[in-house]
Amino acid sequence: MYIVTGGAGFIGSNLVKALIDRGHDDIVVVDEMSDGHKFVNIADLPIADYLDKDALIDRLATDKGFASGIKAIFHQGACSETTEWDGRYMMDNNYAYSQELLHHCLETATPYIYASSAAVYGASPAFSEDPANEKPLNVYGYSKLQFDRYVRRTVPNPPSQVVGLRYFNVYGPREQHKGSMASVAFHFNNQVIADGEARLFEGSGGYGDGEQLRDFVYVGDVCDVNLWFLEHPDVSGIYNTGSGRAQSFNDVANAVIEWHGRGEIRYIPFPDHLKGAYQSYTEADLSQLRACGCDVRFRPVEEGVKAYLDHMAADAGS
């Protein structure tokens, strides 16, 4: 069986679907469902079982038959709210829990593919997997960085597969439950539908109105990277997972407007609470990902946004 933690969340549920689409019917989703709205992300997916995130740890420790049947753990579960400043809560969810799963996988030689984040780079102008570039701006980014550091220190040459994937700005289907933390593509689409306009921040950090640059990566491409590593269990390491191309928020808004065939952009003041805690530029350096052999193609914003909105339109019509 395959374990997908955070499997009812955004990237996790897409990964569950990708596994099912490749013929796997033995997937156990692990999540924390106090927000019951997430059920819609897995309602259409024929999973083998569901476990609460705390129940998984107990099951691994007490049920040898269950533990021995695991082919790989995809650890996608985390508190991903970059505006959450409860450091104790963040470190418990994103650091300590990840450690427990890591040690189980090492003890049982189970492949462990986990979600890191481009938030580890924070204020850095460079985005290669070099400790010198790791400068998180919030406790979420720190929690992800500290676990990457733990992996590097504890198992620099792991006896079984351990892979950390530093996701950049992921967007795509099954993210509606994330509210304010959903992608800008999601919010721009809702704004154009409701008001005929996409609202972008005015210039900041030396960038013009809406010209802040991010590496926006389509969730389907992120899933393809996860599955590439599953198919190459001899490859371990920490790798950037982005398109490798920085594009502006204007590009995303224009892609949404073009899909609808209507709408305009309006710029709004840059929020005070984000000043000094905001990445105005990200662009994944894919050198190490390519060097390990991963040849997954990443869609540009114009192509990815169209795929996303096509998917939402199909869902709405079904």
N, C-alpha and C positions, 0 to 999 in steps of 0.2 A: 504494500500500500504506500501511497504518497501522502505525507502530511503537509498541509498548507496552513500556516498560522496567519491570522488576519484574513482568512479565506472568505469572509463575508464583507470585507472592505473593498476598496477600489482596485488596487493592483492585484490583491490576493484573489478576488473573484474572477478577474480577467485571466489570471494564471490558471485557476481551476478550470475555466472554460477551455483554455488552450490545451490543457492536459487531456480533457475529455475529447476535444476535437481530434487529438492524436491517438485516440483509441484506449485511453486509460479509464477504467471504470472502478478503480479502487482508491478513491481519494477521500481522505478524512479532513474536513474543514474544522479548524480550531479558531475560535474568536471569543469575544466578550460582547454579548448581545444585550447589554443594558439599553442601548439604543436600538430598539426593535425595528426601526425603519430599514436597517441594513438587510433584513430578510429578503427584500426584493432582489438583491444582488445574486442570491443563490437559489431563489425559488424555481428557476427554470433549469437548474443544473442537477443531474442525477448523481449526487454524491453518495458515497458508501456510508458515511456517518458524520456526526457533528459532535464536537466536544468543546466545553468551556476551556478557556486558556489555563485556568488553574487546575482543572481536571486532567489536562494533558500531563502536567508534571507528575501528578500522583500516579497516573496510569503507566508512565514510563518507568517509574520506580518500583511498581508492585506487580505489573503484568508482563512477565518475561515473554510470553507468546506474542502479545501485542507489539512489544518493542522489537522483537526479532523479525517481525514481518514488515518493518518499515524499509522501503527502498531508498527514500530520500526525504529530507525535511527542507521545505521552502519556508523560511522564516520571514514572513512579510508583516507580521503584527507589530504594532508600535503605537505610541501616542505621537501623532505627526503634526500636532498643532504648534506651529512656530511661535504663536503668541502665548503659549502656556509657560508660566514662570514658576510653577511649583516644582522645584528641582528634585525634591525627594520622590515625588510621584513619577517624574520623568525618568529618573535614574533607575527606579524600581522596574518600570515597564520596559524601558529601552535598553538598559544595561544588564541588570541582574538577571532578568528572564532570559536574555540572549546568552548569557554565560551558562546558565543551566542547560540550555539546549545544546550549546557547543560541546560541553563536556560529555553529555550523553552520546552525541554523535561520534566524538573521538573514541569513547570507550567501546562503542559497537561498530566502528568503521562504517558509519552511515554518512553518505554525502550530505553536506550542510551548506545550503545556498541561502544567504541572508541579505536583507535590504539594508544598505547603508544609505547615505544621502549626500548630495552636493552641498548641503548646508554645512558640512565640515569645512568647506573652503571659506565661507563667510566673506570677510573683508579682503580676501586675497585677490590680486589681479591675475593670478595664474591658476590653472585647473588641471594639473597633472598630479598623479598619486604620489606626491612627495611631501613628507612631513613638514617641510619648510612652507608649504602653501596652505596649511591647515590652520585657519583662524576663524572659528565659529563666532557668530554674532548673537546667538541665543542658546538657551540651555538645551533645546532640542538638538541643535547642531553639535553641541558638546557631548550629549549622550551618545550620539552616533559615532563621533570621533573617538570617544573613550573606549567604545567596544572595538573599533578598528585597531586601536592601539593595543588593546588586550590580546586580540588575535595575533597581531604581529609579534608581541612579546612572548606569548605563551606557546604558540605553535608556528614559528617562522617557516618550518618545513613539515607541514602536517602529514601524518601517516595515511589519512584518508582525505577526501576532498572537502575543503573549506573555501567558500567563495563569498566575498562581500561585493555587492553591486551598489555603487554610488549613483543613485537615481538623480537626474536633474529635474526639470519641471515637467512632470508627467501629466498628460491630459487624455481624455477619452471616455468611453462608455462606463457606466456603473460607478460614477462618482457623485451622483446627486445627493447622497446622504451626508456629504462632507460640509454642507453649508458654506460658511465664509471661506473655508479652506479648499473648496473646489477650485478647479483651474480657471484661469481668466477666459478661456474659450467657452466654458460652461456659463460663466456670468455674462460675457458679452452676448452670447446667444439669447439668454433670457431677457437682457436689456433691449436688444433689438426687437424681439417679439413683443415685449410689453410697451416700449416707449419709442421705438424707431431710432434708437441711438445706443452707441456703445460708449461707456464712460471710462476714460483713461486718466491716469495721473498726469498732472503738469510735469514739466521738466524737473529733474533732481540729479544731484551728483555729477553735474556737468553735462547731463544729457538733455536734449530738447523734449518738448511735449510728446509723450508716448514713445520716445525713442530709447528708453531704457531697454537693454538687451538681455535676453535670457536664452538658454538652450532648452527649447520646448521639444519634448519627445513623446511620440504617440505610444499609448499603453500597449498596443499590439506588438510594437517593436521591442518594448521592454520584456514582454513575455517571451518573445523569440530568443532574446539573450539568455534568459533563465533556462529555457529548454535546450539551448546550445550547450550550456555548461552541464546540464543533466546528461547529455549525449557524449560528453567528453570528461568522464570522471577522473581522468588523470591530471586535469588542470585545476590548480588552486590559485588564490591570490585575491587582491582587492582591485576592482576595476571600475572606471567610470562607465556609466550607462546613460548616454545622452546622444543627441543627433550629431554632435561635433560641429554644430553651426549655430552661432548666436543670431537670433532674429528679434525684431522689435515687437513691442506690444501693439504698435500700429499695424504690423504685419498680421498679427492674430485677428485684430478687429476688422481689418480689411478683408480677410479671408471669410470671416463670418458674414460680413455685409454682402460680399460677392455671392455667397451661397444663397442668401435670402433674396438677393436682387433689390434690396432697399436698405435704408438706414444711413446714419452719419455718425461721425465721431465727435464727442464733446469732452473737453479736458476739464478736470476738477482739481482743486488744490491738493497738494501732496500732504498726507496726514502727519501731524506733529509726532504721533506715537511711533511712527516708522522711521523717523529721522535718526540716523546713526545705527539702525538695526535692519537695514534693507540692502539686498544685493542688487545693484544697478546693472551688473554685467556678469553673465556666466556663459561659459562655452567649454564643453567637455573636451579634454585632450584624450583622444581615442588611441594614442600610440600603443599603450600597453594592452588594451583590448584587442587591437588588430595583431599585435605581436604574438599573442597567445593563440592566434588562429581564428578567432571569432569573426565571421564575415557577414553578420546580420546587417541588412540595409536599413537605414533610418530615414523615414519620410520627412521632407520639409514641411513647414507649417501649412503651406497652401494645400498640400496633399493630405496631411493628417487631419486638418480641420474638416475638410470635405468628407473624409471617411467617417469622422465622428458625427457630423450632422446628418449624413446619410443614415447612419445607424440609428440615431434618435428619431428620425422621420419614419424609418421602417418600424421601430418599436411603437410609435404613436399610431401607426396605421394598422397594427396587428390586432 
